[in-house]
Amino acid sequence: MAVQAGHRALLQGVCRLVGASSGCRTHVCSGTGWLYSLPGTRHYSSDPKEDLLVRHLEGEDSGIVVVGINRPKAKNSISKNLVNMMLVAVEDIKNNNKVRSVIICSLVPGIFCAGADLKERAKMQLSEVGPFVSKARALITELGNLPVPTIAAIDGAALGGGLEMALACDIRITSNTAKLGLVETKLAIIPGAGGTQRLPRAIGVSLAKELIFAARVVDGAEACRLGLANHSVEQNKAGDAAYLRALELAREINPQGPIAVRMAKLAINQGIEVDLLTGLAIEEACYAQVIPTKDRLEGLAAFREKRRPQFKGE
């Protein structure tokens, strides 16, 4: 799909670079709407510096961050450069208290992420493979540990490490035409970035074994039926139906108390790993964190005055 002529003139906002000091540069954009001001307009580039585009929305959508993978010639596969760029972006988001939710999506039609960059992998020395996989695993762990809600908008194929990335997100939304699968056994390896652990937690042990053992790929509708996705939506002509549904959900989350949402995520994530009694203690500890906040008092005042609360994350 060709880039629309003059589309850069449509960009509302300014891009800056983060992580330049580490030799890894990630574009961070500010503005309103999608990556470009017209809905459905996409940006494709083979420039390694644009493998990842990070968009901080503004106006009513302030607090929503869109992380777009942009490797069209490599089907958004996970390369050394992409891992480095994503680590920078995740760290930036983690340290930004103004962020309320994150959408992980693709800027390339028909693909979310095809997994590891096997062409790059084939050129690696045997001694390089282990450290690279460890770094990719660390990235996906850091993504899963972000304190704010994360939504994977899957408008195309999410295979291998691409699905593992989506599994690290809190919520997954697929188009009905998307393809999802942990297909590593086809290559005589196993999922190495959390797939053997997160998939059973998402859909149950027996089903996860079946999908991994058989390297089965399912479409978005089936993924939703299995519990692998929260929602499956009919794909549109622009190929961004899952992204648009993810944006709707992020807009539902946005007005809620940001500290409360962060504490709710922490309580759920930690609580499901322990017995119920310990989980209840975790919930109590997280609840204690919201009691002294200005936002809690604002919520009570807004309820009393029958108005919409204005939460500031304080």
C-alpha positions in Angstrom: 0.0 0.0 0.0 1.6 3.3 -1.1 2.1 6.2 1.2 -0.4 8.8 0.5 1.2 11.9 -1.1 1.7 14.7 1.3 0.7 12.7 4.3 3.5 14.2 6.4 1.7 17.5 6.1 -1.2 16.0 7.9 0.8 15.2 11.0 -0.5 17.2 14.0 2.1 17.4 16.7 5.9 17.1 17.0 8.1 14.0 17.0 11.1 13.8 19.4 13.7 11.1 20.0 14.2 9.2 23.2 17.1 7.0 24.1 19.5 8.7 21.7 22.3 8.6 24.3 22.2 4.8 24.3 22.5 4.7 20.5 18.9 3.6 20.2 16.4 6.2 19.0 12.6 5.8 19.2 10.3 8.3 17.7 7.8 9.8 20.2 5.0 11.9 18.7 2.5 14.2 20.2 -0.8 15.2 18.7 -4.4 14.1 18.3 -6.0 11.2 16.5 -4.1 8.3 14.9 -0.5 8.5 13.8 -1.6 11.0 11.2 -4.6 13.2 11.4 -6.8 11.3 8.9 -8.2 8.0 10.2 -6.7 5.0 8.4 -3.6 6.9 7.1 -0.6 4.7 7.6 3.1 5.4 7.7 5.5 2.8 6.2 9.3 3.1 6.2 12.2 0.7 6.0 14.5 3.1 7.9 15.7 1.2 11.0 15.2 4.4 13.0 11.5 4.2 12.3 11.1 0.5 13.3 9.0 1.7 16.2 6.8 4.8 16.4 5.5 6.0 19.8 2.5 8.3 19.8 1.4 10.3 22.9 -2.2 11.3 22.2 -3.5 14.7 23.3 -6.7 16.5 24.1 -9.4 14.2 25.4 -7.1 11.3 24.7 -4.2 12.6 26.7 -2.7 9.8 28.7 -3.1 7.2 25.9 0.2 6.0 24.3 0.2 4.2 21.0 3.3 2.1 20.3 3.4 1.1 16.6 5.7 -1.5 15.1 6.8 -0.5 11.7 9.0 -3.1 9.9 7.1 -3.6 6.6 9.8 -5.5 4.7 10.3 -7.9 7.6 6.7 -8.5 8.6 7.4 -6.6 11.9 9.6 -9.5 13.0 11.6 -9.0 16.2 15.1 -7.9 15.5 17.9 -6.7 17.7 17.1 -3.1 16.8 13.4 -3.5 17.5 14.1 -5.0 20.9 16.4 -2.2 21.8 13.9 0.4 20.7 11.0 -1.2 22.5 13.1 -1.4 25.7 13.7 2.3 25.5 10.0 3.0 24.9 8.8 0.7 27.7 11.2 2.4 30.2 10.0 5.8 29.1 6.4 4.8 29.6 7.2 3.2 33.0 8.7 6.4 34.2 5.9 8.7 33.0 3.2 9.2 35.6 1.0 10.9 33.0 0.5 7.7 31.0 -2.9 6.0 31.7 -3.0 3.2 29.1 -0.9 1.8 26.2 -1.9 0.3 22.9 0.6 -1.9 21.1 -0.3 -2.2 17.4 1.2 -2.5 13.9 1.6 0.2 11.3 1.9 -2.5 8.6 -1.4 -3.9 7.2 -2.1 -7.6 7.6 0.6 -8.2 10.2 0.9 -7.6 13.9 4.3 -9.3 14.5 5.6 -12.4 12.8 7.9 -13.4 15.7 11.7 -13.5 15.6 13.6 -12.2 12.6 14.8 -15.5 11.3 17.0 -14.0 8.6 18.8 -12.0 11.3 18.9 -15.1 13.5 20.4 -17.2 10.8 23.4 -14.8 10.7 24.0 -14.9 14.4 26.8 -16.9 16.0 25.6 -19.7 18.2 27.0 -17.7 21.2 24.7 -14.8 20.2 21.4 -16.6 20.1 21.0 -17.2 23.9 21.7 -13.6 24.9 19.4 -12.3 22.2 16.5 -14.6 23.3 17.2 -13.5 26.9 17.0 -9.9 26.0 13.8 -10.4 24.0 12.3 -12.3 27.0 13.4 -9.4 29.3 11.6 -7.0 27.0 8.4 -8.9 27.1 8.6 -9.3 30.8 9.1 -5.5 31.2 6.1 -5.0 28.9 4.0 -7.2 31.2 5.2 -5.4 34.2 4.2 -1.9 33.0 2.0 -0.4 35.8 -0.7 0.8 33.4 -3.2 -1.2 31.3 -1.7 -2.5 28.1 -3.9 -3.4 25.1 -2.6 -5.4 22.1 -4.5 -4.4 18.9 -4.0 -7.4 16.6 -5.1 -6.5 13.1 -3.0 -9.2 11.4 -0.8 -12.2 12.1 0.7 -12.5 15.6 2.9 -15.6 15.5 5.6 -16.9 17.8 7.2 -14.0 19.7 4.6 -11.7 18.2 1.9 -13.6 20.1 4.1 -13.8 23.2 4.3 -10.0 23.1 0.5 -9.8 22.9 0.2 -12.3 25.7 2.2 -10.0 28.0 -0.5 -7.3 27.5 -3.5 -7.1 29.8 -6.0 -7.1 27.1 -6.0 -8.5 23.5 -8.3 -7.3 20.7 -8.2 -9.0 17.3 -9.8 -8.5 14.0 -11.7 -11.5 12.8 -9.1 -12.1 10.0 -6.1 -12.0 12.4 -4.0 -15.2 12.8 -2.6 -16.1 16.1 -0.3 -19.0 17.1 2.8 -20.2 19.0 4.4 -22.0 16.1 7.9 -22.6 17.4 7.7 -26.4 17.4 7.6 -26.2 13.6 11.2 -25.0 13.9 12.1 -27.7 16.5 12.2 -25.1 19.3 9.8 -24.0 22.0 8.3 -20.6 22.8 11.1 -18.8 24.6 9.6 -15.5 25.7 6.9 -16.5 28.1 4.5 -18.4 25.8 4.6 -21.7 27.7 3.7 -19.8 30.9 1.3 -17.0 29.7 -0.8 -19.0 27.3 -1.8 -21.7 29.9 -2.7 -18.8 32.3 -4.9 -17.3 29.6 -6.8 -20.3 28.2 -6.0 -23.2 30.5 -3.3 -25.8 30.5 -4.9 -28.5 28.3 -5.8 -26.1 25.5 -2.4 -24.4 25.6 -0.7 -27.7 25.3 -2.7 -28.6 22.3 -2.0 -25.3 20.5 1.7 -25.4 21.3 2.3 -29.1 20.6 0.5 -28.8 17.2 1.9 -25.3 16.4 -1.7 -24.5 15.6 -2.8 -21.1 14.2 -6.3 -19.8 14.9 -8.1 -16.8 13.5 -9.3 -13.9 15.6 -12.8 -15.2 16.1 -11.5 -18.5 17.3 -9.0 -16.8 19.6 -11.9 -14.9 21.2 -13.9 -18.1 21.7 -10.9 -19.8 23.4 -10.4 -16.8 25.7 -7.1 -15.8 24.0 -8.6 -12.5 23.0 -11.1 -10.3 24.9 -12.8 -9.1 21.7 -12.8 -10.0 18.0 -14.1 -7.3 15.5 -14.9 -7.4 11.9 -12.0 -6.1 9.9 -12.5 -2.9 7.9 -11.1 -1.7 4.6 -8.4 0.3 6.3 -7.2 -2.9 8.1 -7.2 -1.2 11.5 -10.5 -2.4 13.1 -8.8 -3.9 16.2 -6.8 -0.7 16.7 -10.0 1.4 16.6 -11.7 -1.0 19.1 -8.6 -0.8 21.3 -8.7 3.0 21.2 -12.4 2.9 22.3 -11.4 0.7 25.2 -8.5 3.0 26.2 -11.0 5.9 26.1 -13.2 4.0 28.6 -10.2 3.5 30.9 -8.9 7.1 30.5 -11.4 8.9 32.8 -11.0 6.5 35.7 -8.8 7.2 38.7 -5.2 6.5 37.4 -3.7 5.5 40.7 -6.7 3.3 41.4 -6.3 1.6 37.9 -2.6 1.0 38.6 -3.3 -0.5 42.0 -6.1 -2.7 40.6 -3.7 -4.0 38.0 -1.1 -4.7 40.7 -3.5 -6.4 43.0 -4.8 -8.7 40.2 -1.4 -9.5 38.7 0.1 -10.4 42.0 -3.0 -12.0 43.5 -3.5 -14.6 40.8 0.0 -16.0 41.5 -0.8 -16.8 45.2 -3.4 -18.4 47.3 -6.6 -16.6 48.1 -5.7 -15.5 51.6 -2.4 -14.0 50.4 -4.2 -12.4 47.5 -6.7 -10.7 49.8 -3.8 -9.3 51.8 -2.3 -8.0 48.6 -5.6 -6.3 47.7 -5.7 -4.7 51.2 -2.2 -3.4 50.7 -3.1 -1.9 47.3 -6.3 -0.4 48.7 -4.3 1.3 51.4 -2.4 3.1 48.6 -5.5 4.9 47.3 -6.9 6.0 50.6 -4.6 9.1 51.1 -4.9 10.3 47.5 -6.4 13.6 46.3 -8.1 11.6 43.6 -10.2 9.6 46.1 -11.4 12.9 47.7 -12.1 14.3 44.2 -14.2 11.2 43.4 -16.3 11.6 46.6 -16.7 15.3 45.9 -17.8 14.7 42.3 -20.3 12.1 43.4 -21.7 14.5 45.9 -21.9 17.4 43.5 -23.2 15.2 40.6 -20.4 16.1 38.2 -17.7 14.3 36.3 -14.5 13.8 38.5 -11.3 15.4 37.3 -8.6 13.0 38.4 -5.0 14.1 38.3 -3.2 11.0 39.5 -2.4 12.6 42.9 
